[in-house]
Amino acid sequence: MDKTNIVILGSTGSIGGQALDIVREHPDRFNVVAISCNGSWEVLADQINKFKPSYALICKKEAAENLEERIGETETEIISDSDKLSELASLPEADIILNALVGFSGFEPTIEALKAGKKVALANKESLVVGGALINDLLLEYSGQLLPVDSEHSAIFQCLVGEQEKDIEKLIITASGGPFRTWTREQMSSITVEQALDHPNWSMGAKITIDSATMMNKGLEVIEAHWLFNLPLSKIKAVIHPQSIIHSVVTFVDGSSKAQLGPPTMKVPILYALTYPNRINLEVERLDWDQAINLNFEPVDYEKFPCFKLALEAIKEGGNAPAVLNAANEVAVQRFLNNEISYIQIPTVIEKCLSKIEEPFEKSVPSFKQVDTKTRMLALTI
Ligand code: MG
């Protein structure tokens, strides 16, 4: 069998690292043609030595110098220009692009990969939040394909195999509720960065961990599901499920529901996106059916998680609102991580940006970039 040629954008992050673990488990199935990172040159050097990709891109110039010094003579072409991410996303020899970039930086590579007719294993949900309408146009126009890597969306995708879109009654997206699910609003006013970074079930990068704590992540995921599965918001519901064992549920018009479950690991959705429609062995923990397993569900408390509510309002409003929401959130999360604003100020920054940014809506990359830039500038001043 021919090997699948993979490009991994964001290879030094949590998703990228787990994807490379999969490659290591199945060297006969996968070949890494390109990897990229922002500035983690030591990890990237190690990956270049182990996987010998044709290209390795590092965004930060000073980190690139360290990288080149560390690895010395190599057959890997080192690129230190973040504008070239889109070129890696559309490499002729690539079969599939795993987009594990964080935030808006992943948007253009998704667009370019789809324009080149590539399969995109999408871990960068922000691409769909910002430009879902444009992405769906490109999927119709070119031969590209989008495969979800987000665990909830992979669960839904797996539940939908063999089903028809017209038979879907509802998508139930599960949410762990993060570390503050049982906290009172009063307790939430003094949340520290360390507390917010301590997720009960999932080990992930800083941005998505904070998004999980505010439940903005679930809001972004509802928007992601809306574009990915072409369903109206009225057919998508988020439900708290603290154990993170059921990754999502689809209810059909005959009242039957299908769920996908397993211990929380991103390796399963990553692998499914890489091998779809096939499945191959994976060394991950299985559910232990000799133990009692409790599965609990409860509704989302909108008052406790205003970021979730803001996300739903933004997609209802449509136009540029989701792009504004996303940019404002990225800046607010970074400022919280820098200890510049408090946890409860995150939704305040987003809300103000949503009310103040007014740009004519245009379904184009330059227009989304402009909205993103303007929002970031404003979000830094609130
Ligand atoms: Mg998710």
Boltz pocket constraint, residues with backbone or C-beta under 6 A from the ligand:
constraints:
  - pocket:
      binder: B
      contacts: [[A, 150], [A, 151], [A, 152], [A, 221]]
      max_distance: 6.0
